[in-house]
Amino acid sequence: MRSIIRSIKENLKGYLTFNYAERRGIMVLVMLIMIVESVNALLPAFISDESFDMSVFEGEIRKFEAMMALPDTLEKQNLSNTAPRSKQYPKQYTQKKKVYTEQPPMMIEINTADSALLVKLYGIGPSFAGRILKYRGMLGGFFSIEQLLEVYGMDSVRYAGIQKNVKADTSLILTIDVNTAEFKTLLHHPYLDYETVKLICNYREYSGPITCSDTLRKVIGYDPMYEKVKHYIEYRVSNIE
């Protein structure tokens, strides 16, 4: 029993005993509480109650109520002034519609056009116009506007936007004499590859000049290539010794 009482005393002593730091904190807390309570007690003495004069505000309210009670003569005057205007100006003015004459679509001849004309086409800028002119120079001219699809960067959308505005004059195509042209000249053409040019030169050397399109077709032996090349080939047999 004594041991139980002793343990209880020790526990109570542990709860009720404070060290130096705890006692110091308690003293600081008590001082803060006293300062706050003193300020709350003295603060009303330094604050003076301000009284507001509501008479001016109430007078403004009474003036406003008096104005609202007056008859609305301004609206009646406006209605009386606007009523006869319809009688003074009975005439109605109608705006004449402008008649626009339909202009024919722009048409550009692709074998003679310069870059200033080409840039007027849909989606064709200065850079793209330069590509068209360069490819036209390599070919010798366009025999069909569909050849524009072979220009680097030309897609179906851009082509669809310009195909109704361009045409090709085949009489302006520059041709190559297949019997006198040098190997490099033939190879420079976009439609002739190395093997085809070699076949043409060998035929000229061992079998004689190529005199007609049928002979050229047999030498090339590839119809899709021949159908394109034939527009740029001529046969000047009389110039050959």
ZADO-1210 file (C-alpha; in nm, 4 decimals, padded with zeros to 6 digits):
<atoms>
<atom x="00.0000" y="00.0000" z="00.0000" code="MET" pos="1"/>
<atom x="00.2792" y="00.2367" z="00.0885" code="ARG" pos="2"/>
<atom x="00.4547" y="00.1593" z="-00.2354" code="SER" pos="3"/>
<atom x="00.1408" y="00.2519" z="-00.4289" code="ILE" pos="4"/>
<atom x="00.1088" y="00.5818" z="-00.2428" code="ILE" pos="5"/>
<atom x="00.4765" y="00.6522" z="-00.2997" code="ARG" pos="6"/>
<atom x="00.4455" y="00.5877" z="-00.6751" code="SER" pos="7"/>
<atom x="00.1407" y="00.8169" z="-00.6924" code="ILE" pos="8"/>
<atom x="00.3311" y="01.0940" z="-00.5168" code="LYS" pos="9"/>
<atom x="00.6247" y="01.0544" z="-00.7488" code="GLU" pos="10"/>
<atom x="00.3973" y="01.0724" z="-01.0542" code="ASN" pos="11"/>
<atom x="00.2227" y="01.3820" z="-00.9244" code="LEU" pos="12"/>
<atom x="00.5559" y="01.5390" z="-00.8453" code="LYS" pos="13"/>
<atom x="00.6727" y="01.4686" z="-01.2027" code="GLY" pos="14"/>
<atom x="00.3620" y="01.6381" z="-01.3485" code="TYR" pos="15"/>
<atom x="00.3719" y="01.9383" z="-01.1143" code="LEU" pos="16"/>
<atom x="00.7465" y="02.0018" z="-01.1157" code="THR" pos="17"/>
<atom x="00.8905" y="02.2388" z="-01.3818" code="PHE" pos="18"/>
<atom x="01.2491" y="02.2846" z="-01.4820" code="ASN" pos="19"/>
<atom x="01.4175" y="02.6239" z="-01.5319" code="TYR" pos="20"/>
<atom x="01.3316" y="02.6575" z="-01.9025" code="ALA" pos="21"/>
<atom x="00.9669" y="02.5688" z="-01.8437" code="GLU" pos="22"/>
<atom x="00.9352" y="02.8163" z="-01.5556" code="ARG" pos="23"/>
<atom x="01.0918" y="03.0863" z="-01.7725" code="ARG" pos="24"/>
<atom x="00.8452" y="03.0160" z="-02.0543" code="GLY" pos="25"/>
<atom x="00.5524" y="03.0313" z="-01.8120" code="ILE" pos="26"/>
<atom x="00.6671" y="03.3698" z="-01.6822" code="MET" pos="27"/>
<atom x="00.6963" y="03.5085" z="-02.0383" code="VAL" pos="28"/>
<atom x="00.3485" y="03.3790" z="-02.1236" code="LEU" pos="29"/>
<atom x="00.1993" y="03.5388" z="-01.8103" code="VAL" pos="30"/>
<atom x="00.3627" y="03.8707" z="-01.8952" code="MET" pos="31"/>
<atom x="00.2244" y="03.8622" z="-02.2529" code="LEU" pos="32"/>
<atom x="-00.1253" y="03.7908" z="-02.1212" code="ILE" pos="33"/>
<atom x="-00.1003" y="04.0844" z="-01.8830" code="MET" pos="34"/>
<atom x="00.0197" y="04.3186" z="-02.1600" code="ILE" pos="35"/>
<atom x="-00.2669" y="04.2154" z="-02.3939" code="VAL" pos="36"/>
<atom x="-00.5267" y="04.2631" z="-02.1219" code="GLU" pos="37"/>
<atom x="-00.3843" y="04.6058" z="-02.0340" code="SER" pos="38"/>
<atom x="-00.3968" y="04.7194" z="-02.3969" code="VAL" pos="39"/>
<atom x="-00.7587" y="04.6014" z="-02.4306" code="ASN" pos="40"/>
<atom x="-00.8507" y="04.7923" z="-02.1165" code="ALA" pos="41"/>
<atom x="-00.6796" y="05.1177" z="-02.2172" code="LEU" pos="42"/>
<atom x="-00.7581" y="05.1161" z="-02.5935" code="LEU" pos="43"/>
<atom x="-01.1162" y="05.2553" z="-02.5716" code="PRO" pos="44"/>
<atom x="-00.9855" y="05.5581" z="-02.3847" code="ALA" pos="45"/>
<atom x="-00.7726" y="05.6598" z="-02.6849" code="PHE" pos="46"/>
<atom x="-01.0393" y="05.6008" z="-02.9505" code="ILE" pos="47"/>
<atom x="-01.2965" y="05.8746" z="-02.9841" code="SER" pos="48"/>
<atom x="-01.6378" y="05.7942" z="-03.1265" code="ASP" pos="49"/>
<atom x="-01.6976" y="05.9793" z="-03.4511" code="GLU" pos="50"/>
<atom x="-02.0529" y="06.0938" z="-03.5094" code="SER" pos="51"/>
<atom x="-02.1817" y="06.1089" z="-03.8674" code="PHE" pos="52"/>
<atom x="-02.4218" y="06.3768" z="-03.9808" code="ASP" pos="53"/>
<atom x="-02.6941" y="06.1958" z="-04.1775" code="MET" pos="54"/>
<atom x="-02.9001" y="06.5068" z="-04.2403" code="SER" pos="55"/>
<atom x="-02.7279" y="06.5880" z="-04.5707" code="VAL" pos="56"/>
<atom x="-02.7768" y="06.2359" z="-04.7006" code="PHE" pos="57"/>
<atom x="-03.1401" y="06.2304" z="-04.5960" code="GLU" pos="58"/>
<atom x="-03.1944" y="06.5662" z="-04.7714" code="GLY" pos="59"/>
<atom x="-03.0563" y="06.4228" z="-05.0984" code="GLU" pos="60"/>
<atom x="-03.2931" y="06.1276" z="-05.0703" code="ILE" pos="61"/>
<atom x="-03.5928" y="06.3585" z="-05.0288" code="ARG" pos="62"/>
<atom x="-03.4902" y="06.5596" z="-05.3390" code="LYS" pos="63"/>
<atom x="-03.4585" y="06.2431" z="-05.5436" code="PHE" pos="64"/>
<atom x="-03.8030" y="06.1211" z="-05.4324" code="GLU" pos="65"/>
<atom x="-03.9527" y="06.4582" z="-05.5271" code="ALA" pos="66"/>
<atom x="-03.7995" y="06.4372" z="-05.8783" code="MET" pos="67"/>
<atom x="-03.9376" y="06.0860" z="-05.9260" code="MET" pos="68"/>
<atom x="-04.2858" y="06.2117" z="-05.8403" code="ALA" pos="69"/>
<atom x="-04.2831" y="06.4714" z="-06.1251" code="LEU" pos="70"/>
<atom x="-04.4681" y="06.3794" z="-06.4503" code="PRO" pos="71"/>
<atom x="-04.2489" y="06.2413" z="-06.7320" code="ASP" pos="72"/>
<atom x="-04.2779" y="06.5386" z="-06.9691" code="THR" pos="73"/>
<atom x="-03.9491" y="06.4707" z="-07.1484" code="LEU" pos="74"/>
<atom x="-04.0661" y="06.1410" z="-07.2926" code="GLU" pos="75"/>
<atom x="-04.3917" y="06.3012" z="-07.4130" code="LYS" pos="76"/>
<atom x="-04.1958" y="06.5820" z="-07.5783" code="GLN" pos="77"/>
<atom x="-03.9699" y="06.3364" z="-07.7574" code="ASN" pos="78"/>
<atom x="-04.2697" y="06.1421" z="-07.8829" code="LEU" pos="79"/>
<atom x="-04.4331" y="06.4605" z="-08.0102" code="SER" pos="80"/>
<atom x="-04.1147" y="06.5644" z="-08.1900" code="ASN" pos="81"/>
<atom x="-04.0590" y="06.2297" z="-08.3582" code="THR" pos="82"/>
<atom x="-04.4174" y="06.1816" z="-08.4705" code="ALA" pos="83"/>
<atom x="-04.4237" y="06.4236" z="-08.7669" code="PRO" pos="84"/>
<atom x="-04.0833" y="06.3212" z="-08.8995" code="ARG" pos="85"/>
<atom x="-04.2322" y="06.0355" z="-09.0925" code="SER" pos="86"/>
<atom x="-04.4631" y="06.2868" z="-09.2625" code="LYS" pos="87"/>
<atom x="-04.1807" y="06.5248" z="-09.3434" code="GLN" pos="88"/>
<atom x="-03.9686" y="06.2545" z="-09.5113" code="TYR" pos="89"/>
<atom x="-04.2064" y="06.0142" z="-09.6802" code="PRO" pos="90"/>
<atom x="-03.9605" y="05.9345" z="-09.9612" code="LYS" pos="91"/>
<atom x="-03.7650" y="05.6152" z="-09.9272" code="GLN" pos="92"/>
<atom x="-03.4230" y="05.5827" z="-10.0847" code="TYR" pos="93"/>
<atom x="-03.3178" y="05.2498" z="-10.2282" code="THR" pos="94"/>
<atom x="-02.9546" y="05.1676" z="-10.2881" code="GLN" pos="95"/>
<atom x="-02.8724" y="05.0632" z="-10.6403" code="LYS" pos="96"/>
<atom x="-02.7074" y="04.7265" z="-10.6725" code="LYS" pos="97"/>
<atom x="-02.3734" y="04.7250" z="-10.8438" code="LYS" pos="98"/>
<atom x="-02.3554" y="04.5013" z="-11.1436" code="VAL" pos="99"/>
<atom x="-02.0225" y="04.3206" z="-11.1783" code="TYR" pos="100"/>
<atom x="-01.9283" y="04.1831" z="-11.5151" code="THR" pos="101"/>
<atom x="-01.7820" y="03.8364" z="-11.4992" code="GLU" pos="102"/>
<atom x="-01.4222" y="03.8434" z="-11.6116" code="GLN" pos="103"/>
<atom x="-01.2658" y="03.5515" z="-11.7955" code="PRO" pos="104"/>
<atom x="-01.0219" y="03.3418" z="-11.5921" code="PRO" pos="105"/>
<atom x="-00.6543" y="03.4304" z="-11.6138" code="MET" pos="106"/>
<atom x="-00.4708" y="03.2186" z="-11.8690" code="MET" pos="107"/>
<atom x="-00.0910" y="03.1893" z="-11.8808" code="ILE" pos="108"/>
<atom x="00.1083" y="03.0196" z="-12.1547" code="GLU" pos="109"/>
<atom x="00.3513" y="02.8062" z="-11.9601" code="ILE" pos="110"/>
<atom x="00.6274" y="02.7944" z="-12.2242" code="ASN" pos="111"/>
<atom x="00.6712" y="03.1723" z="-12.2485" code="THR" pos="112"/>
<atom x="00.5733" y="03.2920" z="-11.9027" code="ALA" pos="113"/>
<atom x="00.8372" y="03.4496" z="-11.6819" code="ASP" pos="114"/>
<atom x="00.8513" y="03.4401" z="-11.3022" code="SER" pos="115"/>
<atom x="00.6466" y="03.7639" z="-11.2752" code="ALA" pos="116"/>
<atom x="00.3522" y="03.5879" z="-11.4416" code="LEU" pos="117"/>
<atom x="00.3959" y="03.2550" z="-11.2678" code="LEU" pos="118"/>
<atom x="00.3716" y="03.4066" z="-10.9190" code="VAL" pos="119"/>
<atom x="00.0176" y="03.5182" z="-11.0033" code="LYS" pos="120"/>
<atom x="-00.0921" y="03.1534" z="-11.0024" code="LEU" pos="121"/>
<atom x="-00.2405" y="02.9879" z="-10.6954" code="TYR" pos="122"/>
<atom x="00.0257" y="02.8683" z="-10.4526" code="GLY" pos="123"/>
<atom x="00.3197" y="02.9722" z="-10.6719" code="ILE" pos="124"/>
<atom x="00.5805" y="03.1904" z="-10.5036" code="GLY" pos="125"/>
<atom x="00.9112" y="03.3226" z="-10.6392" code="PRO" pos="126"/>
<atom x="01.1014" y="03.0108" z="-10.5339" code="SER" pos="127"/>
<atom x="00.8511" y="02.7737" z="-10.6922" code="PHE" pos="128"/>
<atom x="00.8354" y="02.9847" z="-11.0085" code="ALA" pos="129"/>
<atom x="01.2137" y="02.9460" z="-11.0354" code="GLY" pos="130"/>
<atom x="01.1780" y="02.5664" z="-11.0160" code="ARG" pos="131"/>
<atom x="00.9235" y="02.5671" z="-11.2979" code="ILE" pos="132"/>
<atom x="01.1480" y="02.7797" z="-11.5202" code="LEU" pos="133"/>
<atom x="01.4516" y="02.5614" z="-11.4471" code="LYS" pos="134"/>
<atom x="01.2649" y="02.2400" z="-11.5281" code="TYR" pos="135"/>
<atom x="01.1206" y="02.3977" z="-11.8442" code="ARG" pos="136"/>
<atom x="01.4748" y="02.4800" z="-11.9554" code="GLY" pos="137"/>
<atom x="01.5919" y="02.1231" z="-11.8935" code="MET" pos="138"/>
<atom x="01.2996" y="01.9793" z="-12.0906" code="LEU" pos="139"/>
<atom x="01.2969" y="02.2301" z="-12.3711" code="GLY" pos="140"/>
<atom x="00.9385" y="02.3279" z="-12.2950" code="GLY" pos="141"/>
<atom x="00.6163" y="02.1642" z="-12.1807" code="PHE" pos="142"/>
<atom x="00.4012" y="01.9656" z="-12.4235" code="PHE" pos="143"/>
<atom x="00.1333" y="01.9181" z="-12.1529" code="SER" pos="144"/>
<atom x="00.0413" y="02.1079" z="-11.8384" code="ILE" pos="145"/>
<atom x="00.0407" y="01.7731" z="-11.6536" code="GLU" pos="146"/>
<atom x="00.4197" y="01.7853" z="-11.6710" code="GLN" pos="147"/>
<atom x="00.4033" y="02.0480" z="-11.3973" code="LEU" pos="148"/>
<atom x="00.3423" y="01.7580" z="-11.1577" code="LEU" pos="149"/>
<atom x="00.7026" y="01.6546" z="-11.2284" code="GLU" pos="150"/>
<atom x="00.8361" y="01.9808" z="-11.0825" code="VAL" pos="151"/>
<atom x="00.9900" y="01.9213" z="-10.7414" code="TYR" pos="152"/>
<atom x="00.7419" y="02.0030" z="-10.4652" code="GLY" pos="153"/>
<atom x="00.4317" y="02.0178" z="-10.6864" code="MET" pos="154"/>
<atom x="00.1443" y="01.8304" z="-10.5241" code="ASP" pos="155"/>
<atom x="-00.2089" y="01.7546" z="-10.6400" code="SER" pos="156"/>
<atom x="-00.3632" y="02.0390" z="-10.4375" code="VAL" pos="157"/>
<atom x="-00.1352" y="02.3060" z="-10.5832" code="ARG" pos="158"/>
<atom x="-00.1754" y="02.1613" z="-10.9330" code="TYR" pos="159"/>
<atom x="-00.5558" y="02.1578" z="-10.9040" code="ALA" pos="160"/>
<atom x="-00.5435" y="02.5276" z="-10.8162" code="GLY" pos="161"/>
<atom x="-00.3541" y="02.6279" z="-11.1337" code="ILE" pos="162"/>
<atom x="-00.4487" y="02.3784" z="-11.4035" code="GLN" pos="163"/>
<atom x="-00.7411" y="02.5904" z="-11.5256" code="LYS" pos="164"/>
<atom x="-00.5174" y="02.8947" z="-11.5615" code="ASN" pos="165"/>
<atom x="-00.2303" y="02.7536" z="-11.7678" code="VAL" pos="166"/>
<atom x="-00.1866" y="02.6160" z="-12.1170" code="LYS" pos="167"/>
<atom x="00.1041" y="02.4784" z="-12.3188" code="ALA" pos="168"/>
<atom x="00.1887" y="02.5819" z="-12.6754" code="ASP" pos="169"/>
<atom x="00.3696" y="02.2784" z="-12.8191" code="THR" pos="170"/>
<atom x="00.5016" y="02.4778" z="-13.1147" code="SER" pos="171"/>
<atom x="00.7442" y="02.6489" z="-12.8751" code="LEU" pos="172"/>
<atom x="00.9178" y="02.3277" z="-12.7662" code="ILE" pos="173"/>
<atom x="01.2920" y="02.3112" z="-12.8351" code="LEU" pos="174"/>
<atom x="01.3811" y="01.9807" z="-13.0009" code="THR" pos="175"/>
<atom x="01.7041" y="01.7795" z="-13.0163" code="ILE" pos="176"/>
<atom x="01.8424" y="01.6257" z="-13.3335" code="ASP" pos="177"/>
<atom x="01.8788" y="01.2637" z="-13.2309" code="VAL" pos="178"/>
<atom x="02.1380" y="01.1967" z="-13.5045" code="ASN" pos="179"/>
<atom x="02.3803" y="01.4808" z="-13.4300" code="THR" pos="180"/>
<atom x="02.3374" y="01.5487" z="-13.0590" code="ALA" pos="181"/>
<atom x="02.6325" y="01.4520" z="-12.8422" code="GLU" pos="182"/>
<atom x="02.6108" y="01.1919" z="-12.5684" code="PHE" pos="183"/>
<atom x="02.6160" y="01.4575" z="-12.2927" code="LYS" pos="184"/>
<atom x="02.3427" y="01.6599" z="-12.4627" code="THR" pos="185"/>
<atom x="02.1082" y="01.3617" z="-12.4795" code="LEU" pos="186"/>
<atom x="02.1907" y="01.2546" z="-12.1251" code="LEU" pos="187"/>
<atom x="02.1122" y="01.6041" z="-11.9944" code="HIS" pos="188"/>
<atom x="01.7455" y="01.5627" z="-12.0898" code="HIS" pos="189"/>
<atom x="01.5310" y="01.4560" z="-11.7897" code="PRO" pos="190"/>
<atom x="01.3544" y="01.1813" z="-11.9874" code="TYR" pos="191"/>
<atom x="01.6678" y="01.0018" z="-12.1101" code="LEU" pos="192"/>
<atom x="01.8762" y="00.7867" z="-11.8770" code="ASP" pos="193"/>
<atom x="02.2288" y="00.6595" z="-11.9299" code="TYR" pos="194"/>
<atom x="02.1319" y="00.3182" z="-12.0753" code="GLU" pos="195"/>
<atom x="01.8863" y="00.4698" z="-12.3235" code="THR" pos="196"/>
<atom x="02.1361" y="00.7287" z="-12.4477" code="VAL" pos="197"/>
<atom x="02.3948" y="00.4539" z="-12.4857" code="LYS" pos="198"/>
<atom x="02.1521" y="00.2514" z="-12.7018" code="LEU" pos="199"/>
<atom x="02.0824" y="00.5549" z="-12.9237" code="ILE" pos="200"/>
<atom x="02.4539" y="00.6290" z="-12.9749" code="CYS" pos="201"/>
<atom x="02.5349" y="00.2636" z="-13.0492" code="ASN" pos="202"/>
<atom x="02.2542" y="00.2450" z="-13.3044" code="TYR" pos="203"/>
<atom x="02.3805" y="00.5583" z="-13.4783" code="ARG" pos="204"/>
<atom x="02.7330" y="00.4217" z="-13.4907" code="GLU" pos="205"/>
<atom x="02.6614" y="00.0709" z="-13.6117" code="TYR" pos="206"/>
<atom x="02.3242" y="00.0894" z="-13.7915" code="SER" pos="207"/>
<atom x="02.3116" y="00.4412" z="-13.9275" code="GLY" pos="208"/>
<atom x="02.0911" y="00.7422" z="-13.8530" code="PRO" pos="209"/>
<atom x="01.7546" y="00.7180" z="-13.6864" code="ILE" pos="210"/>
<atom x="01.5166" y="00.8357" z="-13.9563" code="THR" pos="211"/>
<atom x="01.1719" y="00.8122" z="-13.7975" code="CYS" pos="212"/>
<atom x="00.9803" y="00.7774" z="-13.4764" code="SER" pos="213"/>
<atom x="00.9217" y="00.4051" z="-13.5288" code="ASP" pos="214"/>
<atom x="01.2953" y="00.3423" z="-13.5294" code="THR" pos="215"/>
<atom x="01.3376" y="00.5494" z="-13.2147" code="LEU" pos="216"/>
<atom x="01.0614" y="00.3496" z="-13.0473" code="ARG" pos="217"/>
<atom x="01.2438" y="00.0253" z="-13.1262" code="LYS" pos="218"/>
<atom x="01.5748" y="00.1621" z="-12.9996" code="VAL" pos="219"/>
<atom x="01.4308" y="00.2861" z="-12.6720" code="ILE" pos="220"/>
<atom x="01.2127" y="-00.0217" z="-12.6266" code="GLY" pos="221"/>
<atom x="01.0150" y="00.1340" z="-12.3402" code="TYR" pos="222"/>
<atom x="00.6853" y="00.2882" z="-12.4428" code="ASP" pos="223"/>
<atom x="00.6259" y="00.5203" z="-12.1405" code="PRO" pos="224"/>
<atom x="00.9679" y="00.6801" z="-12.1940" code="MET" pos="225"/>
<atom x="00.9209" y="00.7010" z="-12.5695" code="TYR" pos="226"/>
<atom x="00.5784" y="00.8713" z="-12.5345" code="GLU" pos="227"/>
<atom x="00.7463" y="01.1537" z="-12.3430" code="LYS" pos="228"/>
<atom x="01.0734" y="01.1737" z="-12.5380" code="VAL" pos="229"/>
<atom x="00.9141" y="01.1835" z="-12.8834" code="LYS" pos="230"/>
<atom x="00.7989" y="01.5432" z="-12.8311" code="HIS" pos="231"/>
<atom x="01.1624" y="01.6585" z="-12.8005" code="TYR" pos="232"/>
<atom x="01.3260" y="01.4592" z="-13.0819" code="ILE" pos="233"/>
<atom x="01.3741" y="01.5489" z="-13.4489" code="GLU" pos="234"/>
<atom x="01.5443" y="01.3555" z="-13.7288" code="TYR" pos="235"/>
<atom x="01.7793" y="01.5607" z="-13.9506" code="ARG" pos="236"/>
<atom x="01.9239" y="01.2942" z="-14.1694" code="VAL" pos="237"/>
<atom x="02.0456" y="01.5420" z="-14.4366" code="SER" pos="238"/>
<atom x="02.2957" y="01.6976" z="-14.1931" code="ASN" pos="239"/>
<atom x="02.4835" y="01.3697" z="-14.1492" code="ILE" pos="240"/>
<atom x="02.7783" y="01.3117" z="-14.3816" code="GLU" pos="241"/>
</atoms>
